[in-house]
C-alpha cells in the first residue's frame, strides 16, 4: 500500500507540474492536467497516506490530528482547483 501511495503522489505531482508549465506556455490541455493532478492528490494520495499513518499511530490524539489535517488539506486542494478553473468563488477577498 505504501508503494501505491508513492506512485499516486508522484503521478499527481508530475501531472500538476506539467500542467502548470503548460499553462504558462498556453498549451492546450493544461487545465485538464492540473485538475487531474490535484484530483489524484486530493482523493487518491491524501486519504491513502492518512490510512497508512493511522495504521502506524496508536495514540488517539494523534489520530484525530491526522484526520483533521487530511480534511483541511482536501478542502485546500479543492479550493486550488477552483482557482485553476478560474471560478468566481475560487478565492476569498
Secondary structure, 3 states (H helix, E strand, C coil): CHHHHHHHHHHHHHHHHHHHHHHHCCCCCHHHHHHHHHHHHHHHHHHHHHHHHHHHCCCHHHHHHHHHHHHHHHHHHHHHHHHHCCCHHHCCC
